[in-house]
Amino acid sequence: MVDVSQHDLVPDHSVVDEDDLEAVLDEYDIKRTDLPKIKRADPALPDDAEEGDVIRIVRDSRTTDEAIVYRLVVE
């Protein structure tokens, strides 16, 4: 079986710790539930991701070198 999370075209997904998350939420003046959602069944998620965690996704970008987005894990 293929591990999708290790594929070259899948951007880096990592769980955000609570301290970093508070800084991000304060910067954008939003609540955790305002973030876009990602399903727990998504094969690109790290194995330790649980429902309610926030995931940082780092993608390559032509204009800014890398683009960072955040997603809330839902069931």
C-alpha positions as CSV (number, residue, x, y, z in Angstrom):
1,M,0.0,0.0,0.0
2,V,1.2,3.5,-0.8
3,D,1.7,6.1,2.0
4,V,0.1,9.2,0.4
5,S,1.5,11.5,3.0
6,Q,5.1,10.7,1.8
7,H,4.4,11.6,-1.9
8,D,6.4,14.5,-3.4
9,L,3.3,16.4,-4.4
10,V,1.6,16.3,-1.0
11,P,2.5,19.5,1.0
12,D,3.9,19.2,4.5
13,H,1.1,18.7,7.1
14,S,1.9,19.1,10.8
15,V,0.0,19.5,14.1
16,V,0.2,23.0,15.6
17,D,1.0,23.1,19.3
18,E,-1.3,25.2,21.5
19,D,1.1,28.1,22.1
20,D,1.7,28.6,18.3
21,L,-2.0,28.2,17.7
22,E,-2.9,31.0,20.1
23,A,-0.5,33.4,18.3
24,V,-2.0,32.5,14.9
25,L,-5.6,32.9,16.1
26,D,-4.7,36.3,17.8
27,E,-3.0,37.5,14.6
28,Y,-6.0,36.9,12.5
29,D,-8.5,37.7,15.3
30,I,-10.5,34.4,14.8
31,K,-11.6,31.4,16.8
32,R,-10.5,27.9,16.2
33,T,-13.9,27.0,14.7
34,D,-13.6,29.8,12.1
35,L,-10.7,27.9,10.4
36,P,-11.4,25.9,7.2
37,K,-12.0,22.2,8.0
38,I,-10.1,19.0,7.1
39,K,-11.5,15.5,7.7
40,R,-9.7,13.1,10.0
41,A,-9.9,10.5,7.3
42,D,-7.7,12.6,4.9
43,P,-4.7,10.4,4.1
44,A,-2.3,13.4,4.2
45,L,-2.8,14.0,7.9
46,P,-0.1,13.0,10.3
47,D,-0.9,9.8,12.3
48,D,-1.0,11.8,15.6
49,A,-3.7,14.2,14.4
50,E,-7.0,14.0,16.3
51,E,-10.3,15.7,16.0
52,G,-10.1,19.3,17.3
53,D,-6.4,19.7,16.4
54,V,-5.2,22.4,14.0
55,I,-3.0,21.4,11.1
56,R,-0.4,23.7,9.5
57,I,0.0,23.0,5.7
58,V,3.1,24.4,4.0
59,R,2.8,24.5,0.2
60,D,5.2,25.8,-2.4
61,S,4.2,29.1,-3.9
62,R,5.4,30.9,-7.0
63,T,4.9,34.4,-5.4
64,T,5.9,33.9,-1.8
65,D,8.2,30.9,-1.9
66,E,5.9,29.0,0.5
67,A,2.2,29.5,1.5
68,I,1.1,28.4,5.0
69,V,-2.5,27.6,5.6
70,Y,-4.3,26.2,8.7
71,R,-7.1,23.6,8.9
72,L,-9.2,22.3,11.8
73,V,-9.5,18.5,12.0
74,V,-13.1,17.3,12.1
75,E,-14.5,13.8,12.2
